[in-house]
Amino acid sequence: MASTTTWKSSICAWVALPDILDALYLLLGFAGLIVGGEWLVRGAVSIARRFDVSPMVIGLTLVGFGTSMPELVTSLQAAMVGSPGIALGNVIGSNIANILLILGAAALVAPILVSRDAFRRDGGMLTLATLLCVGLVLSGSINRLSGAALLACLLAYLIVTLTIERRRSTAAGAVYDAEADSLGIEPDNLPRASGLLLLGLLATIIGARLLVSGAVSIATELGISEAVIGLTIVAIGTSMPELVTSVIAARKGQSDVAFGNVVGSNLFNILGILGTTALVKPLTVPPIIASQDIWVMLAATILLLWLSITGWRITRREGAVLVIAYMAYLVFLLVSVS
């Protein structure tokens, strides 16, 4: 009877309405991140096109960094205000959501085709990055040296990829070309594009501040850990740019872009965002992430790799499995905090 009462109390706590101002901060934060991220990418890509930067470079760097900017600014803001649970939970939770929710949703729209060349290079790098992340999380803390090492891995990956593509065009590089072309952004005059980029950056920073402020307050009001808030509400919210980009790409029949977008975003999340955040502010790993959520991220990554090599496509049925798995994960989180 006591356990039933506890379970009911937990449900009530989760569905209870938080303070209206905190909820407003959360919603405004999400809006700022989504709109700011969109403006930032459009401004940066427009400037790059004006200076004749190749589509492959735009897809690999600007699009990848741009769609991950909400996670970066949010994790940095959370770390600076002393909320490592939100900072790390945002990265881990975003990677889980990218694979299970976003790629699953895109596959439901249209089957996802997987380029073998892109998979061999980017899939291998994602595996390495994920294992590095698991090792750092299990160590209990992520210091500045670890952050620098993650950033060095990202820089090496970008240099090697760009060097290979400059020597010869590959199928993997074609995916990045398609990512840039899928945006449909044409060159714009420099002042207007620069203004859009700066407005996007400002909106992203303000959105992150509001989001973290609201998330911390709501976690306190509901009596749950900041890590859980980071893994769920914050992670889903900051992953919205990837969701929109992937679903639109799938609807246009550019399913390989959807796959490349998710893999690239997860790489940037671990190597770029976690690396930058730890370099600025060392992180202490919350026990809940070390004991369960890092393993969920590892399992989701292994599932992604396995589905990719079985027929080199992710079918609608497999997409449904991914989405159902994400729903089950959210239920698991609810049970774990009861």
Solvent accessible surface area in square Angstrom, and as a share of the most:
residue,aa,sasa,rsa
1,M,190,0.85
2,A,81,0.63
3,S,85,0.55
4,T,60,0.35
5,T,74,0.43
6,T,73,0.43
7,W,97,0.34
8,K,126,0.53
9,S,63,0.41
10,S,13,0.08
11,I,57,0.29
12,C,80,0.48
13,A,33,0.25
14,W,65,0.23
15,V,109,0.62
16,A,48,0.37
17,L,168,0.84
18,P,35,0.22
19,D,72,0.37
20,I,145,0.73
21,L,91,0.45
22,D,16,0.08
23,A,24,0.19
24,L,83,0.41
25,Y,66,0.25
26,L,18,0.09
27,L,118,0.59
28,L,87,0.43
29,G,0,0.00
30,F,35,0.15
31,A,48,0.37
32,G,15,0.15
33,L,0,0.00
34,I,64,0.33
35,V,66,0.38
36,G,0,0.00
37,G,3,0.03
38,E,81,0.36
39,W,95,0.33
40,L,17,0.09
41,V,11,0.06
42,R,89,0.33
43,G,0,0.00
44,A,12,0.09
45,V,0,0.00
46,S,5,0.03
47,I,38,0.19
48,A,9,0.07
49,R,46,0.17
50,R,122,0.45
51,F,130,0.54
52,D,129,0.67
53,V,55,0.32
54,S,49,0.32
55,P,49,0.31
56,M,18,0.08
57,V,46,0.26
58,I,0,0.00
59,G,1,0.01
60,L,4,0.02
61,T,22,0.13
62,L,52,0.26
63,V,2,0.01
64,G,9,0.09
65,F,80,0.33
66,G,1,0.01
67,T,10,0.06
68,S,3,0.02
69,M,32,0.14
70,P,0,0.00
71,E,0,0.00
72,L,35,0.18
73,V,18,0.11
74,T,0,0.00
75,S,0,0.00
76,L,41,0.20
77,Q,30,0.13
78,A,0,0.00
79,A,2,0.02
80,M,117,0.52
81,V,83,0.48
82,G,53,0.51
83,S,4,0.03
84,P,43,0.27
85,G,6,0.06
86,I,0,0.00
87,A,1,0.01
88,L,0,0.00
89,G,0,0.00
90,N,0,0.00
91,V,0,0.00
92,I,0,0.00
93,G,1,0.01
94,S,0,0.00
95,N,2,0.01
96,I,0,0.00
97,A,0,0.00
98,N,0,0.00
99,I,0,0.00
100,L,8,0.04
101,L,31,0.16
102,I,1,0.00
103,L,0,0.00
104,G,0,0.00
105,A,23,0.18
106,A,0,0.00
107,A,0,0.00
108,L,78,0.39
109,V,56,0.32
110,A,21,0.16
111,P,33,0.21
112,I,0,0.00
113,L,102,0.51
114,V,10,0.06
115,S,26,0.17
116,R,129,0.47
117,D,64,0.33
118,A,6,0.05
119,F,28,0.12
120,R,148,0.54
121,R,49,0.18
122,D,12,0.06
123,G,4,0.04
124,G,41,0.40
125,M,30,0.14
126,L,1,0.00
127,T,47,0.27
128,L,86,0.43
129,A,0,0.00
130,T,2,0.01
131,L,97,0.48
132,L,66,0.33
133,C,0,0.00
134,V,13,0.07
135,G,41,0.39
136,L,33,0.17
137,V,0,0.00
138,L,90,0.45
139,S,78,0.50
140,G,33,0.32
141,S,57,0.37
142,I,0,0.00
143,N,75,0.38
144,R,127,0.46
145,L,142,0.71
146,S,19,0.12
147,G,0,0.00
148,A,41,0.32
149,A,54,0.42
150,L,3,0.02
151,L,49,0.24
152,A,57,0.44
153,C,38,0.23
154,L,8,0.04
155,L,106,0.53
156,A,53,0.41
157,Y,17,0.06
158,L,18,0.09
159,I,95,0.48
160,V,82,0.47
161,T,0,0.00
162,L,43,0.21
163,T,52,0.30
164,I,55,0.28
165,E,20,0.09
166,R,215,0.79
167,R,196,0.72
168,R,156,0.57
169,S,109,0.71
170,T,23,0.13
171,A,48,0.37
172,A,3,0.02
173,G,1,0.01
174,A,54,0.42
175,V,9,0.05
176,Y,11,0.04
177,D,48,0.25
178,A,23,0.18
179,E,9,0.04
180,A,0,0.00
181,D,80,0.41
182,S,19,0.12
183,L,39,0.19
184,G,56,0.54
185,I,12,0.06
186,E,126,0.56
187,P,69,0.44
188,D,40,0.21
189,N,56,0.29
190,L,69,0.34
191,P,106,0.67
192,R,155,0.57
193,A,1,0.01
194,S,38,0.25
195,G,29,0.28
196,L,56,0.28
197,L,47,0.23
198,L,113,0.56
199,L,95,0.48
200,G,0,0.00
201,L,65,0.32
202,L,97,0.48
203,A,21,0.16
204,T,0,0.00
205,I,67,0.34
206,I,87,0.44
207,G,1,0.01
208,A,0,0.00
209,R,139,0.51
210,L,43,0.22
211,L,0,0.00
212,V,3,0.02
213,S,49,0.32
214,G,0,0.00
215,A,1,0.01
216,V,41,0.24
217,S,35,0.22
218,I,6,0.03
219,A,2,0.02
220,T,105,0.61
221,E,82,0.37
222,L,31,0.15
223,G,67,0.65
224,I,23,0.12
225,S,52,0.34
226,E,50,0.22
227,A,2,0.02
228,V,0,0.00
229,I,1,0.00
230,G,0,0.00
231,L,0,0.00
232,T,10,0.06
233,I,53,0.27
234,V,0,0.00
235,A,0,0.00
236,I,47,0.24
237,G,5,0.04
238,T,0,0.00
239,S,1,0.01
240,M,44,0.20
241,P,19,0.12
242,E,0,0.00
243,L,39,0.19
244,V,78,0.45
245,T,27,0.16
246,S,0,0.00
247,V,36,0.21
248,I,79,0.40
249,A,2,0.01
250,A,2,0.01
251,R,186,0.68
252,K,123,0.52
253,G,61,0.59
254,Q,52,0.23
255,S,6,0.04
256,D,46,0.24
257,V,1,0.00
258,A,0,0.00
259,F,8,0.03
260,G,10,0.09
261,N,6,0.03
262,V,0,0.00
263,V,3,0.02
264,G,13,0.13
265,S,2,0.01
266,N,1,0.00
267,L,2,0.01
268,F,8,0.04
269,N,0,0.00
270,I,0,0.00
271,L,0,0.00
272,G,8,0.07
273,I,5,0.03
274,L,1,0.00
275,G,0,0.00
276,T,35,0.20
277,T,1,0.00
278,A,0,0.00
279,L,70,0.35
280,V,66,0.38
281,K,85,0.36
282,P,56,0.35
283,L,5,0.02
284,T,92,0.54
285,V,11,0.07
286,P,21,0.13
287,P,114,0.71
288,I,38,0.19
289,I,0,0.00
290,A,25,0.19
291,S,79,0.51
292,Q,31,0.14
293,D,0,0.00
294,I,0,0.00
295,W,110,0.39
296,V,35,0.20
297,M,0,0.00
298,L,33,0.16
299,A,59,0.46
300,A,3,0.03
301,T,4,0.03
302,I,99,0.50
303,L,50,0.25
304,L,1,0.00
305,L,33,0.16
306,W,145,0.51
307,L,7,0.03
308,S,0,0.00
309,I,85,0.43
310,T,56,0.32
311,G,56,0.54
312,W,52,0.18
313,R,101,0.37
314,I,0,0.00
315,T,48,0.28
316,R,123,0.45
317,R,200,0.73
318,E,38,0.17
319,G,0,0.00
320,A,34,0.26
321,V,79,0.45
322,L,0,0.00
323,V,30,0.17
324,I,118,0.60
325,A,34,0.26
326,Y,1,0.00
327,M,88,0.39
328,A,58,0.45
329,Y,11,0.04
330,L,48,0.24
331,V,87,0.50
332,F,93,0.39
333,L,1,0.00
334,L,38,0.19
335,V,72,0.41
336,S,48,0.31
337,V,41,0.23
338,S,57,0.37
